[in-house]
Amino acid sequence: MMEKRISQPEEAESLATYRQLFNQHGLSYKSLNWGSSQSQQLRFKVLSEIGALEGKCILDVGCGLGDFAGWLNRHHINVAYTGLDLTKDFIQQARISYPSCEFVHGSINDDTLFKDCTFDFVFASGIFYTYPLGRADWMRKAIMRMWSLCKEGISFNSLSAWADSHDSGEFYADPVETISICKELTRSIVFRHDYHLRDFTVYLYNRPELS
């Protein structure tokens, strides 16, 4: 699982955003551009409800400072945790904060990473809104790659196009279009728009017996 350079322009722009935030805020939810710690923690709770995680091997895409690992620890959910992020400063700090976890610098769309790995569950929280270029295309590629790495399922969230207001420069995914992407992979889908007015979460399950 070698670290790779970030080459796609949309990823480079996202990387610049997070570097600036980290320089401003350091070890804070603000470095991940969350509106509040509570909103970040709520999303972790909803993501985790995809299934029983105890003892599972998981990949956290866009792991930032490793906050999801911290949330799992506080809730006494023991997993074999790997975090992946574009921002090397985040990865370096996460390795210090959570030495028992593994952290990898790179992009989920770099198919040279995790070539010989699979995970029980793959998660992504708040990774899609920053991409001014590519947007739906980048989201599709990321979902497809996450799916290719999972044994049991993936759980991801996004800002929702159904929100009453949209902040300038942020990507709000259309829930219907997102579900259409997911249907290409599996019909075992849970869609949640019940926990936050501006956000939705999708669970995809890899259940061959239902295909």
Residue pairs with C-beta under 8 A, 6 or more apart in sequence:
1 104
1 113
1 114
1 117
2 112
2 113
3 88
3 104
3 105
3 106
4 105
4 106
4 107
4 110
4 112
4 113
6 12
6 15
6 86
6 106
6 107
8 107
8 109
8 134
8 138
9 133
10 131
10 132
10 133
10 134
10 138
11 86
11 107
11 109
11 131
13 130
13 131
13 132
13 133
14 86
14 130
14 131
15 86
15 87
17 33
17 130
18 31
18 32
18 33
18 64
18 86
18 87
18 90
18 130
19 87
19 89
21 30
21 31
21 32
21 33
22 31
22 87
22 89
22 90
24 30
24 31
25 31
27 65
27 93
27 97
29 36
29 37
29 40
29 67
31 64
31 65
31 90
32 40
32 64
32 65
32 67
32 126
33 126
33 130
34 40
34 126
39 196
40 67
40 125
40 126
41 71
42 195
42 196
43 125
43 126
43 157
43 196
43 199
43 201
44 67
44 68
44 71
44 125
45 71
46 157
46 192
46 195
46 201
47 68
47 123
47 125
47 155
47 156
47 157
47 201
48 71
48 72
48 75
48 77
48 155
49 203
50 121
50 153
50 154
50 155
50 190
50 203
50 205
51 121
51 152
51 153
51 203
51 205
53 72
53 77
53 79
53 121
54 77
54 78
54 79
55 78
55 79
56 79
56 80
56 120
56 121
56 152
57 79
57 80
57 82
57 119
57 120
57 121
58 79
58 80
58 81
58 82
58 119
58 120
58 121
58 122
58 123
59 82
59 83
59 84
59 114
59 119
59 121
59 122
59 123
59 146
59 149
60 66
60 68
60 69
60 81
60 82
60 83
60 84
60 123
60 124
60 125
61 84
61 108
61 122
61 123
61 124
61 127
61 142
61 146
61 156
62 84
62 85
62 86
62 108
62 124
62 125
62 126
62 127
63 69
63 83
63 84
63 85
63 90
63 91
63 94
63 103
64 83
64 85
64 87
64 90
64 94
65 90
65 93
65 94
65 97
66 83
66 90
66 93
66 94
66 97
66 98
66 101
66 103
68 81
68 83
68 123
68 125
69 81
69 83
69 94
69 98
69 101
70 97
70 98
72 78
72 79
72 81
73 98
81 98
81 101
81 102
82 101
82 102
82 103
82 104
82 119
83 91
83 94
83 101
83 102
83 103
83 104
84 103
84 104
84 105
84 106
84 107
84 108
84 113
85 91
85 94
85 103
85 104
85 105
86 105
86 106
86 107
88 105
91 103
91 104
91 105
94 101
94 103
95 103
104 113
104 114
106 113
107 113
108 124
108 127
108 142
108 145
108 146
109 138
109 141
109 142
109 145
111 145
114 149
117 149
118 149
118 150
118 151
119 149
119 150
119 151
120 150
120 151
120 152
121 150
121 152
121 153
121 154
121 155
122 146
122 147
122 149
122 150
122 153
122 154
122 155
123 154
123 155
123 156
124 142
124 146
124 154
124 155
124 156
124 157
125 156
125 157
126 157
127 142
127 156
128 135
128 138
128 139
128 142
128 156
128 158
128 159
128 171
128 173
129 158
129 159
129 170
129 171
129 172
130 170
130 171
131 138
131 139
131 171
132 169
132 171
135 171
136 173
136 174
136 177
139 158
139 171
139 173
139 178
139 181
140 181
143 154
143 156
143 181
143 182
143 185
144 185
146 154
146 156
147 154
147 185
147 186
147 204
147 206
150 204
150 206
151 206
152 205
152 206
153 203
153 204
153 205
153 206
154 203
154 204
155 201
155 202
155 203
155 204
156 201
156 202
157 199
157 200
157 201
157 202
158 171
158 172
158 173
158 178
158 199
158 200
159 166
159 170
159 171
159 172
159 173
159 198
159 199
160 172
160 173
160 175
160 193
160 198
160 199
160 200
161 172
161 173
161 174
161 175
162 175
162 193
162 200
163 172
163 197
163 198
163 199
164 197
164 198
165 198
166 172
172 198
173 200
175 191
175 193
175 200
178 200
178 202
179 189
179 191
179 202
182 189
182 202
182 204
183 189
185 204
186 204
186 205
186 206
186 207
186 210
186 211
187 210
187 211
188 204
188 205
188 206
188 207
188 210
189 202
189 203
189 204
189 205
190 202
190 203
190 205
191 200
191 201
191 202
192 200
192 201
192 202
192 203
193 199
193 200
195 201
